[in-house]
Amino acid sequence: MSSVLSTLAATRQPKSLPASLSAVRTSARATPATVSDGVGVPTLHHTVVEFANLDHGATAPALVGVAEAAERILRTYGSVHRGAGYASRLTTGWFEEARSEVAHFVGLGEDSHVVFTRNTTDALALLAHVLPDNAQVFVFESVHHAALLPWPAERTTRLSVPSSPEAAIATVDAALSRFRATSDAPALVVITGACNVTGEIWPIGELAAVARSHGARSVVDAAQLAPHRVIDIDAWGVDYVAFSGHKMYAPYGAGVLAGRADWLDAADPYLPAGGASKRVTTDDVEWSEGPARHEGGTPNAVGAIALAAAAAKLRAHSHAIENHEHRVHGIIRDGLSALPGVKILHVLGSDDEPVDGVGVTTFTVDGYDPTLVAQVLADEHGIAVRDGRFCAHLLCDERLGKGATAVRASIGLATTVEHAHRLVAAVRSLVERGPAFEYVHTPGIGWAPVGDERDLSEPRPW
């Protein structure tokens, strides 16, 4: 075992966690392992339990295979497209192979580019940068802020939150019909792949077809979809897709904008710098063509290659991943919906008629501040969830009430069946008996258990 992975193995299991746990999980696993498997966390009950990661929607732990790829890169990485030495040539080759791997992952056709960015936010900001000057953007108010905010305000039409897939399709059709009645300018429809708040999968192909019927293009924010389902630009009929590495089991700092080349090739560079420039004279600049045009500066080669390694793993295990997540998500969804006072949030569906979705369950518990619910789950049960408004304030205002918040449990490859049952049991205990410990609220900080004697500090990793 490599030195990095040996260190991970030595540090991720406290002595009080059953030594057989990791072996049992590994032998039973049909999906790729993550580096966080078997991590133990202390609870207020003076126990150590396996960390139940139900916050994949924010950030997913790296796959073991991705960590191994990253370590291999770090042994020999060098400058990309900027050197004749062995390290530079090797890294440059891997970097461009990573581009090809990502193109395969998203089903990219000819006359298209894969541009490496920092994350989904950066990818969508790049697309906003290359929009034709007169292009109009159509975007639902239910989208994540990364997909809502980068577009020119004076040329953006915000669409109301729909109540069903059919309503979403009809809304886009009507908005584009009104626009085309007075304009033949370029247009772009922004589509959420899977809702950041509810996990519901939007009718991507149908929305893209409506856009095409009106001569408009479409982009899919696939940040929440890419880790869980197959991405296929060609089958969907969309023009662009954007996603982040850190949500699909790769390190922070790498993302992708993939899609049609013409707008990207026609626009000024996103980051005017070395790499983006082919030739500079005293009075002129000749810019690079292709993806390099918008990848100014030394690229994050390690991040891009790690992202490609994650994409390859996810594609190879796509069926096993869907099966695992369907089982775990069903336990959570069905278990929580059966509890009195627990309400599950929907946008396109309902409790009686849910739509297909990835493993996200956002809920409230009557009588409890969602921030307190999240703290109780963490401190008493070793469960990580997220509370808040999930960078989708307009959607939360629409469905929860002005300024209201909720709790989000989002599963992934580090989530087990036991974690799912533990969450349901923990929320049931809260509903029936309340918190097991006393908590105090500090404005601006949140809730904290009174008299917490746990030492939660860790030494610096450097």
C-alpha positions in Angstrom: 0.0 0.0 0.0 1.3 3.5 -0.8 2.4 5.9 1.9 -0.6 8.2 1.5 -3.1 5.4 1.7 -1.2 3.8 4.6 -1.5 7.0 6.5 -5.3 7.1 5.7 -5.7 3.6 6.9 -3.9 4.3 10.1 -5.8 7.4 11.0 -9.3 6.9 9.8 -10.3 4.2 12.4 -10.3 5.1 16.2 -9.3 2.1 18.3 -12.8 1.9 19.8 -14.4 1.3 16.4 -14.7 -2.5 15.6 -11.6 -3.6 13.8 -13.7 -5.9 11.5 -15.9 -3.1 10.2 -13.8 -2.0 7.2 -13.2 -5.6 6.2 -16.9 -6.4 6.3 -17.8 -3.3 4.3 -15.1 -4.0 1.7 -16.0 -7.6 1.2 -19.7 -6.8 0.7 -19.2 -3.7 -1.5 -20.3 -3.7 -5.1 -19.5 0.0 -5.6 -16.2 1.9 -5.4 -14.8 2.5 -1.9 -14.2 5.9 -0.5 -11.3 7.0 1.7 -13.8 7.9 4.5 -15.1 4.4 4.8 -14.8 3.3 8.4 -14.1 6.7 9.9 -15.2 6.8 13.6 -16.6 9.9 15.3 -17.3 10.4 19.1 -20.8 11.1 20.3 -22.2 12.8 23.4 -23.0 9.3 24.7 -19.3 8.6 25.2 -19.3 6.1 22.2 -17.5 6.1 18.9 -19.7 5.3 15.9 -19.0 5.0 12.2 -19.4 8.4 10.6 -22.6 8.4 8.7 -22.0 10.8 5.8 -25.4 12.1 4.6 -24.0 15.3 3.1 -22.8 14.1 -0.3 -24.8 16.9 -1.9 -22.3 19.4 -0.6 -19.0 17.5 -1.0 -18.3 13.8 -1.6 -15.3 12.0 -0.1 -12.6 10.9 -2.6 -12.8 7.4 -4.0 -9.8 5.2 -3.0 -9.0 4.9 -6.7 -9.0 8.6 -7.1 -6.7 9.0 -4.1 -4.3 6.5 -5.7 -4.4 8.3 -9.0 -3.7 11.6 -7.2 -0.7 10.2 -5.4 0.7 8.8 -8.7 0.3 12.2 -10.3 2.0 14.0 -7.4 5.1 11.8 -7.7 5.8 13.1 -11.3 3.7 16.1 -12.0 5.1 19.0 -13.9 4.0 22.0 -16.0 1.3 21.4 -18.7 2.2 22.3 -22.3 5.2 24.2 -21.0 8.2 21.8 -20.9 10.2 19.2 -22.7 11.2 17.3 -19.5 9.8 13.9 -18.6 7.5 15.2 -15.8 6.0 17.9 -18.0 5.5 15.5 -21.0 3.9 12.9 -18.7 1.6 15.4 -17.0 0.6 17.0 -20.3 -0.3 13.6 -21.8 -2.4 12.7 -18.8 -4.1 16.1 -18.7 -5.2 15.7 -22.3 -6.2 12.1 -21.8 -8.3 13.4 -18.9 -10.1 15.7 -21.3 -10.9 12.7 -23.5 -12.1 10.7 -20.5 -14.5 13.5 -19.5 -15.7 13.8 -23.1 -16.6 10.1 -23.0 -18.2 10.5 -19.6 -20.6 13.1 -20.8 -21.3 11.6 -24.3 -19.7 14.6 -26.1 -19.8 14.6 -29.9 -17.7 16.3 -32.5 -17.3 20.1 -32.8 -17.3 20.4 -29.0 -14.9 21.2 -26.2 -14.2 20.1 -22.7 -12.9 23.1 -20.7 -11.5 22.5 -17.2 -12.6 25.0 -14.7 -12.6 25.3 -10.9 -16.1 24.0 -10.2 -19.7 24.2 -11.5 -20.0 27.9 -10.6 -16.8 28.7 -12.6 -18.1 26.6 -15.5 -21.4 28.4 -15.7 -19.7 31.8 -15.3 -17.5 30.8 -18.3 -20.6 30.1 -20.3 -22.0 33.5 -19.3 -18.8 35.1 -20.5 -19.0 33.5 -23.9 -22.7 34.3 -24.6 -23.3 36.4 -27.7 -23.8 40.0 -26.8 -27.5 39.9 -27.6 -28.3 36.4 -26.2 -31.3 36.1 -23.9 -31.2 33.6 -21.0 -34.2 31.7 -19.5 -33.7 30.2 -16.0 -36.1 28.9 -13.4 -36.0 30.6 -10.0 -35.7 27.1 -8.4 -32.1 26.6 -9.6 -28.9 26.7 -7.5 -27.4 30.2 -7.2 -24.5 29.1 -9.5 -27.0 28.6 -12.3 -29.2 31.6 -11.3 -26.8 34.5 -10.9 -24.0 34.6 -13.6 -26.2 35.8 -16.5 -26.6 39.5 -17.6 -29.6 40.8 -15.6 -30.9 42.9 -18.4 -31.1 39.9 -20.7 -32.3 37.2 -18.3 -35.9 36.0 -17.9 -36.6 34.3 -14.6 -39.3 31.6 -14.7 -41.5 30.8 -11.7 -41.0 27.6 -9.8 -43.1 24.9 -11.5 -45.2 22.3 -9.7 -44.6 19.3 -12.1 -42.4 18.3 -15.0 -45.3 19.1 -17.4 -45.6 22.6 -15.9 -41.8 23.1 -16.3 -42.0 22.2 -20.0 -45.0 24.3 -20.6 -43.4 27.3 -18.9 -40.3 27.2 -21.1 -42.4 26.7 -24.2 -44.6 29.7 -23.4 -41.6 31.9 -22.5 -39.7 31.1 -25.7 -42.8 31.6 -27.8 -43.3 35.1 -26.4 -39.6 35.9 -26.9 -39.6 34.6 -30.5 -42.6 36.7 -31.3 -40.4 39.8 -31.2 -36.8 38.6 -31.5 -34.6 36.2 -33.4 -31.6 36.7 -31.1 -29.7 33.8 -29.6 -31.3 32.2 -26.5 -30.1 29.9 -23.8 -32.3 27.7 -21.5 -30.7 26.8 -18.1 -31.8 23.3 -16.9 -31.2 21.8 -13.5 -30.1 18.1 -13.9 -31.1 17.1 -10.3 -32.6 19.6 -7.9 -30.0 20.7 -5.3 -32.7 20.8 -2.6 -34.9 17.8 -3.4 -32.9 15.6 -5.7 -35.7 15.4 -8.2 -34.5 14.9 -11.7 -35.8 17.4 -14.2 -37.2 16.5 -17.7 -33.9 17.3 -19.3 -34.5 15.8 -22.8 -38.0 17.3 -23.0 -36.8 20.8 -22.0 -33.9 20.6 -24.4 -36.3 19.6 -27.2 -38.5 22.6 -26.5 -35.5 24.9 -26.6 -34.4 23.5 -29.9 -37.9 23.9 -31.4 -37.6 27.6 -30.7 -34.0 27.9 -32.0 -32.5 28.1 -28.5 -29.6 26.3 -26.8 -29.6 24.6 -23.5 -27.2 24.0 -20.6 -27.5 21.5 -17.8 -26.2 22.1 -14.4 -25.3 18.5 -13.6 -23.5 19.2 -10.3 -26.0 17.0 -8.4 -26.7 14.6 -11.2 -23.2 13.6 -12.4 -22.2 11.6 -9.3 -25.4 9.5 -9.4 -26.6 9.0 -13.0 -25.3 8.6 -16.5 -24.6 11.9 -18.3 -25.3 11.9 -22.0 -25.3 15.2 -23.9 -26.1 13.6 -27.2 -29.0 11.6 -26.0 -30.5 14.6 -24.1 -30.0 16.9 -27.1 -28.5 19.6 -24.9 -25.7 21.9 -25.9 -23.6 22.3 -22.7 -23.2 20.6 -19.4 -21.4 21.8 -16.2 -20.3 19.9 -13.1 -17.8 19.8 -10.3 -15.2 17.2 -9.2 -15.7 17.7 -5.5 -19.3 16.4 -5.8 -18.2 13.3 -7.8 -15.6 11.9 -5.4 -12.6 13.9 -6.6 -10.7 16.7 -4.8 -11.7 20.4 -4.7 -10.7 22.8 -7.4 -11.7 21.1 -10.7 -14.8 21.4 -12.7 -16.0 21.1 -16.3 -17.8 23.0 -19.0 -18.4 20.7 -21.9 -20.3 21.5 -25.1 -20.5 23.2 -28.4 -17.3 24.9 -29.6 -18.6 27.9 -31.6 -19.5 30.3 -28.8 -16.4 29.3 -26.9 -14.1 29.8 -29.9 -15.7 33.1 -30.8 -15.4 34.8 -27.4 -12.5 36.6 -25.9 -10.5 34.4 -23.4 -12.1 33.9 -20.0 -8.6 34.4 -18.3 -6.3 36.3 -20.6 -2.9 35.0 -19.8 -0.2 32.4 -20.7 -1.7 29.3 -22.2 -4.7 31.3 -23.6 -2.3 33.4 -25.8 -0.6 31.9 -28.8 1.4 34.9 -29.9 1.9 38.3 -28.3 3.4 41.4 -30.1 3.8 45.0 -29.1 0.4 45.8 -30.6 -1.5 42.6 -31.0 -2.4 39.3 -29.4 -3.2 36.0 -31.2 -5.3 33.9 -28.9 -5.2 30.1 -28.6 -7.9 28.0 -30.1 -9.9 25.2 -28.5 -10.2 24.6 -24.7 -6.8 26.3 -24.1 -8.4 29.6 -25.1 -10.2 29.7 -21.7 -7.7 27.9 -19.6 -5.3 30.7 -19.0 -2.5 30.2 -16.5 -1.1 26.9 -15.3 -4.0 24.6 -15.1 -5.0 22.4 -12.1 -3.7 19.3 -13.8 -3.8 17.2 -10.7 -7.5 18.2 -10.1 -8.4 17.5 -13.8 -6.7 14.1 -13.8 -8.3 13.2 -10.5 -11.7 14.3 -11.8 -11.2 12.1 -14.9 -10.3 9.1 -12.7 -13.5 9.6 -10.8 -15.5 9.8 -14.0 -14.0 6.6 -15.2 -14.9 4.8 -11.9 -18.4 6.2 -11.9 -19.0 5.2 -15.5 -17.7 1.7 -15.0 -19.9 1.1 -11.9 -23.0 3.1 -12.9 -25.5 0.3 -12.5 -24.2 -0.8 -9.1 -24.2 2.8 -7.9 -27.8 3.3 -9.0 -28.9 0.1 -7.3 -27.1 0.9 -4.1 -28.4 4.5 -3.9 -32.0 3.4 -4.8 -32.0 1.0 -1.8 -30.5 3.5 0.7 -32.6 6.4 -0.5 -35.8 4.3 -0.2 -35.0 3.5 3.4 -34.6 7.2 4.3 -37.5 8.5 2.2 -40.0 5.9 3.3 -38.8 5.9 7.0 -39.0 9.7 7.4 -42.3 10.1 5.5 -43.9 7.7 8.0 -42.9 9.8 11.1 -45.5 12.2 12.5 -44.5 15.9 12.2 -41.8 15.2 9.5 -42.5 16.8 6.2 -40.5 16.0 3.1 -40.0 18.8 0.5 -40.9 18.4 -3.1 -40.8 20.7 -6.2 -42.0 18.6 -9.1 -43.7 15.8 -7.3 -45.4 14.9 -4.0 -45.5 12.3 -1.3 -48.2 10.5 -3.2 -46.7 11.0 -6.7 -42.9 11.4 -6.4 -40.8 11.9 -9.5 -37.5 10.1 -10.1 -34.6 11.6 -8.2 -31.1 11.1 -6.8 -30.6 10.3 -3.1 -31.6 13.7 -1.6 -34.2 14.0 1.1 -34.9 17.5 2.5 -37.3 17.7 5.4 -38.5 19.6 8.4 -39.5 18.4 11.9 -42.4 20.2 13.5 -41.4 22.2 16.6 -37.6 22.0 15.9 -35.2 24.5 14.4 -33.6 22.7 11.4 -30.2 23.9 12.7 -30.9 22.1 16.0 -32.0 19.0 14.2 -28.7 18.9 12.3 -26.7 19.4 15.5 -28.6 16.7 17.4 -28.0 14.2 14.5 -24.3 15.1 14.5 -23.6 15.2 18.2 -25.8 12.3 19.4 -25.7 10.0 16.4 -22.6 10.7 14.4 -24.7 11.7 11.3 -23.7 14.5 9.0 -26.5 16.4 7.2 -26.8 19.9 6.0 -29.3 22.5 7.2 -30.1 25.9 5.7 -31.4 27.1 2.4 -28.9 25.3 0.2 -27.9 28.1 -2.1 -31.4 28.1 -3.5 -33.1 30.9 -1.6 -35.8 31.6 -4.1 -36.9 28.0 -4.1 -36.8 27.7 -0.3 -38.9 30.9 0.0 -41.4 29.5 -2.4 -41.8 26.1 -0.8 -40.9 26.6 2.8 -41.8 30.2 3.4 -39.8 33.5 3.5 -36.5 32.9 5.1 -37.4 29.4 6.3 -34.8 26.6 6.4 -34.8 22.8 6.3 -32.6 19.7 6.8 -31.0 17.9 3.8 -29.8 14.3 3.9 -27.9 13.5 0.7 -26.5 10.0 0.2 -23.7 8.6 -1.9 -21.1 5.9 -2.0 -20.0 6.6 1.6 -23.5 6.0 2.9 -24.6 2.5 4.0 -27.9 0.8 4.8 -27.0 1.1 8.5 -26.5 4.8 8.1 -29.9 5.2 6.5 -31.6 3.2 9.3 -29.7 5.2 11.9 -31.0 8.5 10.5 -34.6 7.3 10.6 -34.2 6.0 14.1 -32.5 9.2 15.2 -35.3 11.4 13.8 -37.9 9.1 15.3 -36.2 9.5 18.7 -36.2 13.3 18.3 -39.9 13.3 17.4 -40.9 11.0 20.3 -38.5 12.1 23.1 -36.7 15.2 22.0 -33.0 15.7 22.3 -31.1 13.5 24.7 -29.0 16.4 25.9 -29.5 20.1 26.6 -28.5 22.5 23.8 -28.0 26.3 23.9 -28.4 28.6 21.0 -25.9 31.4 20.3 -27.0 34.0 17.8 -24.8 34.0 14.7 -23.2 30.7 15.8 -25.9 28.2 16.2 -26.7 25.4 18.7 -24.2 23.6 20.9 -24.6 20.9 23.6 -24.2 22.1 27.1 -21.2 20.7 28.9 -19.7 18.9 25.9 -16.5 17.2 27.1 -15.4 15.7 23.8 -12.1 16.6 22.4 -12.9 17.2 18.7 -9.6 18.7 17.8 -7.2 17.1 15.4 -3.6 17.8 14.6 -2.9 19.8 11.5 -2.4 17.6 8.4 1.0 19.3 7.7 
